[in-house]
Amino acid sequence: MADDTMITDQELEQFFEAGRAGAPVPSDDLMARVLADAAALQAPPAPVVLPVPRAGWVQRVLTQLGGWPAVAGLATATMAGVWIGYAAPAGLDSLTASVWPGSADSGYDVVDMIPSLSGFLVEGGA
């Protein structure tokens, strides 16, 4: 059984030629409106200038020091220095002796930087 609805390539090409020959042409008014819309969309918008907020004094100091990581390192080193200075571990005596040989003879001695309050109290309760 043969299919009678099949179109050959030559017949199909005739349809395409007829479609190309009768292509609609847009009116001049339509083309003018389309080009006006395209030109309006292509125009760059006016730049918006926003004021730059001025950094506060804390931010300026942080920037000069190197940011938060540097400040955290400085704070850690400061607290370690305070702790070592206050606790005065016994292991530091040998380190001090190796850095300053004969420190007892050279006049460098341990000074009590945090005196007790016993020297300030008046005996007798007055």
Secondary structure by P-SEA (a helix, b strand, c coil): ccccccccaaaaaaaaaaaaabbbbbcaaaaaaaaaaaaaaaccccbbbbbcccccaaaaaaaaaccaaaaaaaaaaaaaaaaaaaaccccaaaaaaaaccccccccccccccccccccccccccc
